[in-house]
Amino acid sequence: MLRVNGINVFYGDLQVLWDITFEVKEKEILVLVGSNGAGKSTTLKTISSLLTPASGTIEFNDIRLDHLPPNKIIEQGVVHVPEGRRLFPEMSVEENLIMGSLYGEAKAKRNGTMDYVYSLFPRLKERRKQMAGTLSGGEQQMLAVGRGLMSKPKLMMFDEPSLGLSPILVQDIFGLIKKINQEGVTILLVEQNVTQTLAMCDRAYVLENGRNVLEGTGKELMANDHVREVYLGI
């Protein structure tokens, strides 16, 4: 479904990704594992066209993404739920959700999708007129996910969705990601909670210092000596 082939990415003169190559298959959960600074978030930003690769290609359902603007990538069905939520704090919950449905099919089906989001997150429906900046951390993460769903995604990319949440809410968020996947949405997940993500994913790639170093199923990587020592503390 998604093919990232040999992308090299720079911040100014500083290279941060070297020949990153991976693929995401339809309806799977694929995880990018790595420590802070490994290049995980940069990879997602490049797929979303927030960054432009110096070389390499990105294809989604055989359509080149690496030359498209971000809004056209969303129209293709690739949606990014960024680290830190990136909500519009002085807009209401409902206005934030509407911002996720400005294009094409998502706009045409906005009302039905909003009902679906509110069924997933009854708390958001209760607070639909409340300013997003006044929500709790967990509620803001729900809203960020809900806004992503409003875009009618085929592939949903999550960047550190459990960041700053309590252990109970972390379980809820991972359960929600699993549910979204079971309903037919392909998932590309970046997350530092390695134990939890490897247990739930179909496959994973390990990034270190901007490079692919390992790949395999979640089970295979949980049994890998390097992963156990560096990321699982075993």
C-alpha positions as CSV (number, residue, x, y, z in Angstrom):
1,M,0.0,0.0,0.0
2,L,2.8,2.4,0.9
3,R,6.3,2.1,-0.4
4,V,9.1,4.3,0.9
5,N,12.2,3.7,-1.2
6,G,15.6,5.1,-0.4
7,I,14.7,8.5,1.0
8,N,17.4,10.8,2.1
9,V,16.3,13.9,4.2
10,F,18.2,16.9,5.4
11,Y,17.5,19.7,7.9
12,G,19.5,22.4,6.2
13,D,23.0,21.0,5.7
14,L,22.4,18.2,8.3
15,Q,21.4,14.8,6.9
16,V,18.9,13.0,9.2
17,L,17.7,10.1,7.1
18,W,19.9,7.8,5.1
19,D,18.3,5.6,2.4
20,I,15.2,4.8,4.5
21,T,13.3,2.0,2.8
22,F,10.2,0.1,3.9
23,E,6.7,-0.9,2.9
24,V,3.3,-1.0,4.6
25,K,0.9,-3.6,3.5
26,E,-2.9,-3.0,3.3
27,K,-4.8,-3.4,6.6
28,E,-1.7,-4.2,8.7
29,I,-0.2,-2.4,11.7
30,L,3.4,-1.5,11.0
31,V,5.6,0.1,13.7
32,L,8.8,2.2,13.4
33,V,10.9,1.5,16.6
34,G,13.8,3.6,17.7
35,S,15.1,5.9,20.4
36,N,14.8,9.7,20.4
37,G,16.5,11.2,17.4
38,A,16.4,8.0,15.4
39,G,14.4,9.6,12.6
40,K,11.0,8.2,13.2
41,S,9.0,11.4,13.3
42,T,11.1,12.8,10.4
43,T,10.0,9.8,8.4
44,L,6.3,10.5,9.0
45,K,6.7,14.2,8.3
46,T,8.4,13.3,5.0
47,I,5.5,11.0,4.0
48,S,3.1,13.8,4.8
49,S,5.1,16.3,2.7
50,L,5.9,18.5,5.7
51,L,9.5,17.7,4.7
52,T,10.9,17.1,1.2
53,P,13.3,14.2,0.6
54,A,16.5,15.1,-1.3
55,S,16.3,11.8,-3.1
56,G,14.2,8.7,-3.1
57,T,10.5,8.0,-3.7
58,I,7.3,7.6,-1.7
59,E,4.3,5.8,-3.4
60,F,0.8,5.2,-2.0
61,N,-1.3,2.7,-4.0
62,D,1.1,3.3,-6.9
63,I,0.7,7.1,-6.8
64,R,3.8,9.2,-6.2
65,L,3.5,11.3,-3.0
66,D,6.9,12.8,-2.8
67,H,6.0,15.7,-5.1
68,L,2.5,16.4,-3.8
69,P,1.5,19.1,-1.3
70,P,0.1,18.0,2.1
71,N,-3.5,18.6,1.3
72,K,-3.3,16.4,-1.8
73,I,-1.7,13.6,0.3
74,I,-4.7,13.8,2.7
75,E,-7.0,13.5,-0.3
76,Q,-5.3,10.3,-1.3
77,G,-6.2,8.9,2.2
78,V,-2.9,9.3,4.0
79,V,-3.5,11.0,7.4
80,H,-1.0,12.1,10.0
81,V,-1.9,12.3,13.7
82,P,1.2,14.3,14.9
83,E,3.2,14.2,18.1
84,G,1.9,16.7,20.5
85,R,-1.6,16.6,19.0
86,R,-1.3,20.0,17.2
87,L,-4.9,21.0,17.8
88,F,-6.4,24.5,17.3
89,P,-6.6,25.4,21.0
90,E,-9.0,28.4,20.6
91,M,-11.4,26.5,18.4
92,S,-14.1,24.2,19.8
93,V,-14.0,20.4,19.7
94,E,-16.5,20.4,16.8
95,E,-14.5,23.1,14.9
96,N,-11.3,21.0,15.2
97,L,-13.2,18.0,13.8
98,I,-14.5,20.0,10.9
99,M,-10.9,21.0,10.1
100,G,-10.2,17.3,9.5
101,S,-12.9,17.2,6.7
102,L,-12.2,20.0,4.3
103,Y,-11.6,18.0,1.1
104,G,-13.4,15.7,-1.3
105,E,-15.1,12.6,0.1
106,A,-14.3,13.7,3.7
107,K,-16.2,16.9,3.3
108,A,-19.2,15.2,1.5
109,K,-19.5,12.6,4.3
110,R,-18.7,15.0,7.2
111,N,-21.9,14.6,9.2
112,G,-21.9,10.8,9.1
113,T,-18.2,10.6,10.0
114,M,-18.7,13.0,12.9
115,D,-21.4,10.8,14.3
116,Y,-19.0,7.9,14.1
117,V,-16.3,9.9,15.9
118,Y,-18.7,10.8,18.6
119,S,-19.7,7.2,19.0
120,L,-16.1,6.3,19.5
121,F,-15.5,9.2,21.9
122,P,-18.8,10.1,23.8
123,R,-16.8,12.5,25.9
124,L,-16.0,14.6,22.8
125,K,-19.7,14.8,22.0
126,E,-20.4,16.1,25.5
127,R,-17.7,18.7,25.1
128,R,-18.3,19.6,21.4
129,K,-18.7,23.3,22.1
130,Q,-15.7,23.5,24.5
131,M,-12.4,25.0,23.5
132,A,-9.9,22.4,22.6
133,G,-7.2,24.1,24.7
134,T,-9.2,23.5,27.9
135,L,-9.5,19.7,27.5
136,S,-7.4,17.3,29.5
137,G,-4.4,15.6,27.9
138,G,-6.4,12.4,27.3
139,E,-9.3,14.3,25.8
140,Q,-7.0,16.2,23.5
141,Q,-5.5,13.0,22.2
142,M,-9.0,11.7,21.5
143,L,-9.7,14.9,19.6
144,A,-6.5,14.5,17.6
145,V,-7.4,11.0,16.6
146,G,-11.0,12.0,15.9
147,R,-9.8,14.9,13.6
148,G,-7.7,12.3,11.7
149,L,-10.6,10.0,11.3
150,M,-12.7,12.9,9.9
151,S,-10.4,12.8,6.8
152,K,-11.7,9.3,5.9
153,P,-8.2,7.8,6.0
154,K,-7.0,4.6,4.3
155,L,-3.6,4.8,6.0
156,M,-3.4,6.5,9.4
157,M,0.0,7.5,10.8
158,F,0.3,8.0,14.6
159,D,3.3,9.8,16.1
160,E,3.8,9.0,19.8
161,P,0.1,8.8,20.6
162,S,0.7,7.7,24.2
163,L,3.0,10.6,25.0
164,G,2.1,12.3,28.3
165,L,-0.8,10.0,29.1
166,S,-1.5,8.0,32.2
167,P,-1.0,4.2,32.0
168,I,-4.8,3.6,31.9
169,L,-5.2,6.1,29.0
170,V,-2.3,4.5,27.2
171,Q,-4.1,1.2,27.2
172,D,-7.2,3.0,25.9
173,I,-5.3,4.6,23.1
174,F,-3.7,1.4,22.0
175,G,-7.0,-0.4,22.2
176,L,-8.5,2.3,20.0
177,I,-5.7,2.0,17.4
178,K,-6.3,-1.7,17.2
179,K,-10.1,-1.1,16.8
180,I,-9.5,1.4,13.9
181,N,-7.2,-1.2,12.2
182,Q,-9.8,-3.9,12.6
183,E,-12.3,-1.7,10.9
184,G,-10.1,-1.6,7.8
185,V,-7.7,1.3,8.2
186,T,-4.0,0.5,7.7
187,I,-1.8,1.8,10.6
188,L,1.8,3.2,10.6
189,L,2.8,3.8,14.2
190,V,5.7,5.6,15.8
191,E,5.9,4.9,19.5
192,Q,8.5,4.7,22.2
193,N,6.5,2.1,24.2
194,V,8.3,-0.7,22.4
195,T,6.9,-3.6,24.5
196,Q,3.3,-2.6,23.8
197,T,3.7,-1.8,20.2
198,L,5.7,-4.9,19.2
199,A,3.1,-7.0,21.0
200,M,0.2,-5.5,18.9
201,C,1.9,-5.0,15.5
202,D,2.1,-7.2,12.4
203,R,5.6,-6.0,11.5
204,A,8.2,-3.5,12.6
205,Y,11.3,-1.7,11.4
206,V,14.0,-0.5,13.8
207,L,15.6,2.9,13.0
208,E,18.9,4.0,14.5
209,N,20.7,7.2,13.7
210,G,18.5,7.8,10.6
211,R,19.0,4.3,9.2
212,N,17.1,1.0,8.9
213,V,18.9,-1.6,11.0
214,L,16.4,-4.4,11.6
215,E,13.0,-5.5,10.4
216,G,10.7,-8.4,11.2
217,T,7.4,-9.4,12.8
218,G,6.7,-8.1,16.3
219,K,7.3,-11.5,17.7
220,E,10.7,-11.9,15.9
221,L,11.9,-8.5,17.1
222,M,10.8,-9.2,20.7
223,A,13.1,-12.2,20.5
224,N,16.0,-10.3,19.0
225,D,19.0,-10.0,21.3
226,H,19.8,-6.4,20.2
227,V,16.1,-5.2,20.6
228,R,15.8,-7.0,24.0
229,E,19.0,-5.3,25.3
230,V,18.6,-1.8,23.9
231,Y,14.8,-1.3,23.8
232,L,13.3,-3.8,26.3
233,G,15.9,-3.7,29.0
234,I,16.1,-7.4,29.2
